[in-house]
Amino acid sequence: MITEKPQVLIVDDEPQMLLAMEAVLKRLSVNVTKCSSGPEALETLKRVKADLIISDMKMPEMTGLELLAK
C-alpha cells in the first residue's frame, strides 16, 4: 500500500521561524512547503495542494487571518 505524506504549508515572514517549524515538521514525516508572505502562499496554493496550513498572524502585506480567509 502506497500512502502519500501529508502536505503542510507554513507561512511566516521570519526566516528563522520557517526553519524551526520545518525542522519540527520533517520529524513527523510530512512534506513541507515554506512561504514568507500571504501573497506568496496564495500563489503557491495554485500549484500545491496543502492538507494543513500553519500561518503567522502578524505579517506585512497580508495577515494570517486574511490569508486563511482567502
Secondary structure, 3 states (H helix, E strand, C coil): CCCCCCEEEEECCCHHHHHHHHHHHHCCCCEEEEECCHHHHHHHCCCCCCCEEEECCCCCCCCHHHHHHC
